[in-house]
Amino acid sequence: MNKPAGPTRRDAGRMVLGALLGFAPAGCALHPDAIPAIERGPDRFREAAAPAAWPNPEWWRGFGSVELDRLMRRIASENLDLAAAAARVRQAEATARVAGSTLLPTISSGGNARRSQTGSGNPSATSYDISLAASYELDVWGLNRNTYESARLSAVATRYALGTTLMTAEASVANTYFTILEARNALRIQEANLNAARRVLNVIRQQVAAGTATGLDLAQQETVVAQQEAAVPPLRQSVSQNVATLAVLVGLAPVQLDILGEGFEGLDVPSPSPGLPSALLARRPDVLQAEASLASAGANTAAARAALLPSFTLSAQGGFTAALIGTLLRPEAQFYSLAASVAQTIFDNGGLRGRVELARAQQEELVIVYRQTILNALADVESALAALRETTEQEALLAEAERRAARAYNISEEQLRGGVINLITLLSTQTTLFTARRNLSTGRRNRFQAAVGLFRALGGGWGASAAAVPSPTLVEVAR
């Protein structure tokens, strides 16, 4: 009677796989918790009145400064904060690839040639073998899938962080540039104030020589001149320091950067306007970063829970082994092995459960961070809208005050020459004019910087479509 044929290698593999899968009911993988619902926010901005006018990607062009355009083009490739953020994006994406490698089997190959001898006088033995091995951990509970998902979402959050870095760098360049313009404008004003003070000093000296003014009058005006002279060095220092700061922002040494702008003449102040608050949240990379970080924490919590459950591993090896290399590939030289294993942590002094609690606590923290980021984004826009509106009105009032102070000073200087008024009246109008000029310069800078603040609050040129950009390079990633 013939013996029944034994199972083939394929049958054996199927039996091992079937036995292992028998332990895993369908749908038993653990899934991350859903992101908690956020309370419905406002349907409008309190400070918004105009129709929606979201910033363009190159929002700074609205100021009409060719020099500012040139500086912004440089930060796209030369800003070191952006370069570091782009490197962090690449690190996070590489980490996600590492985490995703466990989702597929690991396959390796090898070959050996051995010569051995057991005892003196015995003949030596030679053997050759080549083999192919594979191992795979069945992701029954979703441990590997959730670990990969957590790493992937963390990489997404890092890309959004690059968008936030881009917004910050662009706003810093614009604000620093306008600070330089204001300092140079203030320096010109201060030099004009100094010339006016010296002009009055010459008049008083003539009057002292003629006996119509006293030494006290002369000393008072000399004090005014000295005070105006002392105000010049701090302004030059401000220009130098801010040029150095701007140089670092665009990736240059301070000596390599020349700023030609001398003031705000010929520049405009654009006025973007927000749309719906819900649209704002899709434009702000910090909000989307917080959301991605929260989702990553949810996947990490699911992975920590899955680590409490048993793990199942399949492994297989096959190849050829022979004593002579010429017979290595013959059918009788074949060999194979199949193995299946299961492992369960029985006691680790609460280590795995502690990791679950840690992941849950981190997820709870990120829920709070997510909500706070949304509120901060809404508050940023309200504050920026109010700042632009009020600084615009303030600049107009300061300009009117400066015109009136200049008219009063011109009249008083003529009257002093004619001997109609005394020096005290002139000093009063002179001080008022000098202060009005400086206040107007500062107010104009504040208005420009308020516009920059509004652009930044509205998400700058960054848009929700940035998440779909696959290339992890500097600005191309962030936009």
BATIKE-932747 format. One record per residue (C-alpha): residue in three letters; y, x, z. Coordinates in steps of 0.5 Angstrom, whole numbers, plus 2048, in hexadecimal, padded with zeros to 3 digits. Layout:
REM residues N
ALAYXZ;...
***
This chain:
REM residues 479
MET800800800;ASN8078037FE;LYS80C804804;PRO812800803;ALA818805800;GLY81D807806;PRO824806806;THR829809801;ARG82F80D803;ARG833808800;ASP82F803804;ALA83080780B;GLY83780880A;ARG838800809;MET8347FF80F;VAL838804813;LEU83F801811;GLY83C7F9812;ALA83A7FB819;LEU8417FE81B;LEU8457F8817;GLY8407F381B;PHE8447F5821;ALA84B7F381E;PRO84C7EC81D;ALA8517EA818;GLY8587EA81A;CYS8587EE820;ALA85D7F381F;LEU8637F3824;HIS86A7F1821;PRO8717F3823;ASP8757EE827;ALA87A7EA822;ILE8817ED823;PRO8847E8828;ALA8897E3826;ILE8907E5827;GLU8957DF829;ARG8997DC823;GLY8A07E0822;PRO8A67DE820;ASP8A77DB819;ARG8AE7DE818;PHE8B37E481B;ARG8B97E281F;GLU8BD7E781C;ALA8BB7E6815;ALA8C07E1810;ALA8BF7E4809;PRO8B97E3805;ALA8B47E8805;ALA8B57EF802;TRP8AF7F3804;PRO8B17FB803;ASN8AE7FE7FD;PRO8AA8047FD;GLU8B08097FC;TRP8B4805801;TRP8B980B802;ARG8BC80A7FB;GLY8C08047FD;PHE8C5809800;GLY8C780C7FA;SER8C68147FC;VAL8C38187F7;GLU8C281E7FC;LEU8BE819801;ASP8BA8177FB;ARG8B881E7FA;LEU8B781F801;MET8B2819801;ARG8AE81C7FB;ARG8AD8227FF;ILE8AA81F805;ALA8A481C801;SER8A1823800;GLU8A4827805;ASN8A582480C;LEU8A0827811;ASP89F821815;LEU89D81D80F;ALA89882380D;ALA895823814;ALA89481B814;ALA89181C80D;ALA88C821810;ARG88A81C815;VAL889817810;ARG88481C80D;GLN88181D813;ALA880816815;GLU87D81580E;ALA87881A80F;THR876818816;ALA875811813;ARG87081480D;VAL86C818813;ALA86B812817;GLY86980E810;SER86481380F;THR85F810814;LEU85F80A810;LEU85A80D80B;PRO85481180B;THR85481980C;ILE85081C807;SER84E824808;SER84A829804;GLY84782F805;GLY842835803;ASN83E83A807;ALA83A840806;ARG83684380C;ARG83184980D;SER82D849813;GLN82884D816;THR82484B81D;GLY821852820;SER82085981D;GLY81B859818;ASN81B852816;PRO81E85080F;SER82584E80E;ALA82684780C;THR82C844807;SER82E83D806;TYR83483A802;ASP837833803;ILE83C82F800;SER83F828803;LEU843823803;ALA84581F80A;ALA84981980B;SER84B815812;TYR84F80F813;GLU85180B819;LEU851804818;ASP85880181A;VAL8547FB81D;TRP85A7F9822;GLY8607FC81E;LEU861802822;ASN86280781B;ARG866801818;ASN86B80081D;THR86C80781E;TYR86E808817;GLU872802817;SER87680581D;ALA87780B81A;ARG879808813;LEU87E804817;SER88180A81B;ALA88280D814;VAL886807811;ALA88A807818;THR88B80E816;ARG88E80D80F;TYR893807812;ALA89580D817;LEU897811811;GLY89B80B80F;THR89F80B816;THR8A0812815;LEU8A381280E;MET8A780C811;THR8AA810816;ALA8AB817812;GLU8AF81380D;ALA8B3810812;SER8B4816816;VAL8B781A80F;ALA8BB81480E;ASN8BE814815;THR8BF81B815;TYR8C281C80F;PHE8C7816811;THR8C981A817;ILE8CA820813;LEU8CF81C80F;GLU8D2819815;ALA8D3820818;ARG8D6823812;ASN8DB81D812;ALA8DD81D819;LEU8DE825818;ARG8E3823812;ILE8E681E817;GLN8E782381C;GLU8EA828818;ALA8EF823815;ASN8F082181D;LEU8F182881E;ASN8F6829818;ALA8FA82381B;ALA8FA826822;ARG8FD82C81F;ARG90282981B;VAL905825821;LEU90582C825;ASN90982F820;VAL90E829821;ILE90E82A828;ARG90F831828;GLN915830823;GLN91882B828;VAL91783082E;ALA91B83582A;ALA920830829;GLY92082E830;THR91E82782F;ALA917828832;THR91482B838;GLY90F83083A;LEU90B82B83D;ASP90B827836;LEU90982D833;ALA90382F838;GLN901828837;GLN90082882F;GLU8FD82F830;THR8F882C834;VAL8F682782F;VAL8F682C82A;ALA8F183082E;GLN8ED82A82F;GLN8EC828828;GLU8EA82F826;ALA8E582F82C;ALA8E2829828;VAL8E082D822;PRO8DA831824;PRO8D682C827;LEU8D6828820;ARG8D582F81C;GLN8CF82F821;SER8CC828820;VAL8CC82A818;SER8C8830819;GLN8C382D81E;ASN8C282781A;VAL8C182B813;ALA8BC82F817;THR8B9828819;LEU8B9826812;ALA8B682C80F;VAL8B082C813;LEU8AF824811;VAL8AF82680A;GLY8AB82D80B;LEU8B083280A;ALA8B383780F;PRO8BA836811;VAL8BD83B80C;GLN8B9838806;LEU8BD831807;ASP8C4830804;ILE8C7829805;LEU8CD828801;GLY8CF821803;GLU8D5821807;GLY8D681A809;PHE8D4812808;GLU8D9811802;GLY8D680E7FC;LEU8D080C800;ASP8CD805801;VAL8CA801807;PRO8C47FD804;SER8C27F7808;PRO8BB7F5808;SER8B97EF80B;PRO8B27ED80E;GLY8AD7E780B;LEU8A87E3810;PRO8A67E7816;SER89F7E6814;ALA8A17EA80D;LEU8A47F0812;LEU89D7F1815;ALA89A7F280F;ARG89F7F780D;ARG89F7FB813;PRO89A801814;ASP89A80181B;VAL8987FA81C;LEU8927FB817;GLN89180281A;ALA8907FE821;GLU88C7F981E;ALA8877FE81B;SER886801821;LEU8857FB825;ALA87F7F981F;SER87C800820;ALA87C800828;GLY8787F9827;ALA8737FD822;ASN873802827;THR8717FD82D;ALA86B7FA828;ALA869801827;ALA86980282F;ARG8657FC830;ALA8607FE82B;ALA85E80482E;LEU85B801834;LEU8567FE82F;PRO84F80282D;SER850806827;PHE84B806821;THR84A80C81C;LEU84580D816;SER844814813;ALA83F81680E;GLN83D81D80B;GLY83981F805;GLY838825801;PHE83382A7FF;THR82F830802;ALA82A835800;ALA82883C801;LEU82983E7FA;ILE83083D7F7;GLY82C83B7F0;THR8298357F3;LEU82F8337F7;LEU83082D7F2;ARG82982B7F2;PRO8288247F4;GLU8238267FA;ALA82982A7FD;GLN82D8247FE;PHE82F822805;TYR83381C808;SER83481980F;LEU838813811;ALA83B812818;ALA83E80C81C;SER84180D823;VAL845808828;ALA84980B82D;GLN84D807833;THR85180A839;ILE84E80883F;PHE85380B844;ASP85980F843;ASN85D80E849;GLY861808846;GLY86480D841;LEU86380883B;ARG86580283E;GLY86B806841;ARG86D808839;VAL86D800838;GLU8727FF83D;LEU87680583B;ALA876802834;ARG8787FB836;ALA87D7FD83B;GLN880801835;GLN8807FB830;GLU8837F7836;GLU8897FC836;LEU88A7FC82E;VAL88A7F582E;ILE8907F5833;VAL8937FB82E;TYR8927F7828;ARG8967F182B;GLN89C7F682E;THR89C7F9827;ILE89D7F2823;LEU8A37F0829;ASN8A67F7828;ALA8A67F6820;LEU8AA7F0821;ALA8AF7F2826;ASP8B07F8821;VAL8B27F481C;GLU8B77EF820;SER8BA7F5823;ALA8BB7F981D;LEU8BE7F281A;ALA8C37F281F;ALA8C57F981F;LEU8C67F9818;ARG8CA7F3818;GLU8CE7F581E;THR8D07FC81C;THR8D27F9815;GLU8D77F5819;GLN8D97FB81E;GLU8DA7FF818;ALA8DF7FA815;LEU8E37FA81B;LEU8E380181C;ALA8E6802815;GLU8EB7FD817;ALA8ED80181D;GLU8ED80781A;ARG8F2805815;ARG8F780281A;ALA8F680881E;ALA8F880C818;ARG8FE808817;ALA90080881E;TYR90081081E;ASN903811817;ILE90980D81A;SER909810821;GLU90981781D;GLU90F815819;GLN91381381F;LEU911819823;ARG91481D81E;GLY91B81981E;GLY91B819825;VAL91A812826;ILE91481282B;ASN911817830;LEU90B81B830;ILE907817834;THR90781182F;LEU90581682A;LEU90081882E;SER8FD81182F;THR8FD80F828;GLN8FA816826;THR8F481582B;THR8F380E829;LEU8F3811821;PHE8EE816823;THR8E9812827;ALA8E980D821;ARG8E881181C;ARG8E2814820;ASN8DF80D822;LEU8DF80B81B;SER8DB811818;THR8D680F81E;GLY8D680881C;ARG8D5809815;ARG8CF80E817;ASN8CC80981B;ARG8CC803816;PHE8C8808811;GLN8C380A816;ALA8C3802818;ALA8C1801811;VAL8BC806811;GLY8B9803818;LEU8B87FD814;PHE8B480080E;ARG8B0803813;ALA8AF7FD817;LEU8AD7F9811;GLY8A77FE80F;GLY8AC80280B;GLY8A9803804;TRP8A2803807;GLY89E7FC805;ALA8977F9806;SER8947FB800;ALA894802803;ALA88D801806;ALA88A8007FF;VAL88C8077FD;PRO88680C7FD;SER88A8137FC;PRO88B816803;THR89181A801;LEU89781A805;VAL89C814802;GLU8978127FD;VAL893810803;ALA89880D807;ARG89B808802;
***
